[in-house]
Amino acid sequence: MKMKDLHRIEISNMKRMTKGHFFDDETMSFFNSRVETVALSKDNKKYYFVTSEKYKDERRQYTLRSFDFDGMVTITNVKTAENHDFQQYSTIAKAMTELEKSVGYIRK
């Protein structure tokens, strides 16, 4: 699948549709979180994006998350499509590779 064929949603739109406090400024500040990517989808149902979190003096770590139109944000394991560990990637490059796999994007 080519990048132009993927569905995209801006984080600002997800913020408006999300239930709960995931994108609240206070929550993002507490976890020292950043949204690192736009959200991408191959089917316009489940969108994937990468966040990063940093605790005190530890290195920033990266998490692959999914969003659906029910307003839920979850941590995603692409291989099993089940919830997975928080901060499962040590680099943005590794997280981006998994994001691309999750939406079927093939880099040339």
C-alpha positions as CSV (number, residue, x, y, z in Angstrom):
1,M,0.0,0.0,0.0
2,K,1.3,3.5,-0.8
3,M,1.3,6.3,1.6
4,K,-1.2,8.3,-0.6
5,D,-3.7,5.4,-0.3
6,L,-3.8,5.6,3.5
7,H,-6.5,7.4,5.5
8,R,-5.1,10.1,7.8
9,I,-6.6,11.9,10.8
10,E,-5.0,14.8,12.6
11,I,-4.4,14.6,16.3
12,S,-6.6,17.7,16.9
13,N,-9.5,15.8,15.4
14,M,-8.9,12.8,17.5
15,K,-8.8,15.0,20.6
16,R,-12.3,16.1,19.9
17,M,-13.6,12.6,19.4
18,T,-11.8,10.8,22.2
19,K,-13.6,9.7,25.4
20,G,-11.7,10.0,28.6
21,H,-8.7,12.1,29.4
22,F,-6.0,10.7,27.1
23,F,-5.3,13.9,25.2
24,D,-6.0,16.4,28.1
25,D,-3.1,18.8,28.6
26,E,-2.8,17.8,32.2
27,T,-2.6,14.1,31.3
28,M,0.0,14.7,28.6
29,S,2.0,16.9,31.0
30,F,1.9,14.3,33.8
31,F,3.3,11.5,31.6
32,N,5.6,14.0,29.7
33,S,3.9,12.6,26.6
34,R,4.1,13.7,23.0
35,V,2.2,12.6,20.0
36,E,4.9,11.9,17.5
37,T,2.9,11.1,14.3
38,V,-0.4,11.7,12.5
39,A,-2.8,8.8,12.8
40,L,-2.9,6.4,9.8
41,S,-5.4,3.8,8.8
42,K,-5.8,1.4,5.9
43,D,-9.5,0.8,6.5
44,N,-10.8,4.1,8.0
45,K,-11.9,2.2,11.1
46,K,-8.8,1.8,13.3
47,Y,-6.1,4.4,13.2
48,Y,-2.5,3.9,14.5
49,F,-0.1,6.6,15.8
50,V,3.0,6.8,18.0
51,T,3.4,8.6,21.3
52,S,6.5,9.0,23.4
53,E,6.8,9.3,27.2
54,K,9.7,10.3,29.4
55,Y,9.9,9.7,33.1
56,K,12.4,12.0,35.0
57,D,15.9,11.2,33.9
58,E,15.1,8.1,31.9
59,R,15.3,8.0,28.1
60,R,12.3,8.8,26.1
61,Q,10.4,5.6,25.1
62,Y,7.8,5.1,22.3
63,T,4.4,3.5,22.3
64,L,2.3,2.4,19.3
65,R,-1.3,3.2,20.0
66,S,-4.6,2.7,18.1
67,F,-7.7,4.9,18.0
68,D,-11.2,4.0,16.8
69,F,-14.3,6.0,16.3
70,D,-15.8,4.8,19.5
71,G,-13.3,7.2,21.0
72,M,-11.0,4.7,22.6
73,V,-7.2,5.0,22.6
74,T,-5.3,1.7,23.3
75,I,-1.7,0.5,23.3
76,T,-1.4,-1.9,20.4
77,N,0.8,-4.9,19.5
78,V,0.7,-5.2,15.8
79,K,1.7,-8.8,15.7
80,T,-1.2,-10.0,17.8
81,A,-3.6,-7.1,17.5
82,E,-3.9,-7.2,21.3
83,N,-3.0,-4.7,23.9
84,H,0.7,-4.6,24.6
85,D,3.2,-3.0,26.9
86,F,3.5,0.7,27.5
87,Q,6.7,2.1,25.9
88,Q,7.5,-1.0,24.0
89,Y,10.0,0.7,21.6
90,S,13.3,2.3,22.5
91,T,13.5,4.5,19.3
92,I,11.2,6.4,17.1
93,A,12.5,4.5,14.1
94,K,11.4,1.1,15.6
95,A,8.0,2.5,16.5
96,M,7.6,4.0,13.0
97,T,8.4,0.6,11.4
98,E,5.7,-1.0,13.4
99,L,3.2,1.8,12.6
100,E,4.0,1.3,8.9
101,K,3.5,-2.5,9.2
102,S,0.1,-2.0,11.0
103,V,-1.3,0.0,8.1
104,G,0.3,-2.1,5.4
105,Y,2.6,0.6,4.1
106,I,5.6,-0.8,2.1
107,R,8.6,1.5,1.9
108,K,10.4,1.4,-1.4
